[in-house]
Amino acid sequence: MKKQKKHKASQLKSFRETLKKKRDDLLAIVQRKKHGELPETEIGDEVDSASASVEKEMLFELTNNEKIMLDAIEASLRKFEKGKYGYCEKCSKTIPLKRLKAMPWARYCLPCQKKFESL
């Protein structure tokens, strides 16, 4: 049986810092949107009204996507506390560094991610 490779402490620290920074950046964006003003619609024709409605929907969609990303980042940070960061949630194998560098909040190794996406 092949011994599973562990990530180095310095690599893990780097990923943790990256995740914290990304979390803080997303929280700041969400806060600005939450406390910022949505574009006010002036009384105009139906096209203006429809356009403003689409803009508002897009803003809420972005906020929803940001919340999903924030949840993934928070889950990854909790994994650090449990000593489970960097391991696939499905097969428990080590997630390759290349994948974690591209997506530090990755939950699965690539083979498991592909299986998950094909469902």
Order of alpha helices (4+ residues) and beta strands (2+ residues): alpha-alpha-alpha-alpha
